[in-house]
Amino acid sequence: LHSQRLRDLLSLGKGFPDMRAQLAYFAGAFTHDETAKSGGKMKGKAKGNGHDFVPLSGIDEQYDELCREMTEIERNLDDYLQAQKTVLQCSNLFYADVSNRPYQIVVPRMQARCVPPEYGQPVSQTKDVLRFQPCFVRSQ
């Protein structure tokens, strides 16, 4: 380069900021191999458009706390579903996500007469099943 101004602009610490410390931090903040394999999505951690980078545990305490809370909520929902299988005497209950309403309990029509009042009205249905979102599920 012949221009001193251009050389200065492209030199670290002069015109071009030295970002090595910030880049080193981010280089160690993510599991790059896992991120690349999953197309950016980390299993069980984040739902996104395939371009999400999820921090490693211990990098972002707020994110870690949210992951712990989500795990606890999912555990509570799973426990509730297991309890409902006993209440309804139906082993094939499961959750479905339909129409932006996650965790709808899918109940076969043959078992619908056993649905407790806390379930309320079905939020959706087909000829074979009714889908409910009980108060407990909505509160999670």
Disulfide bonds with the S-S distance in Angstrom:
none
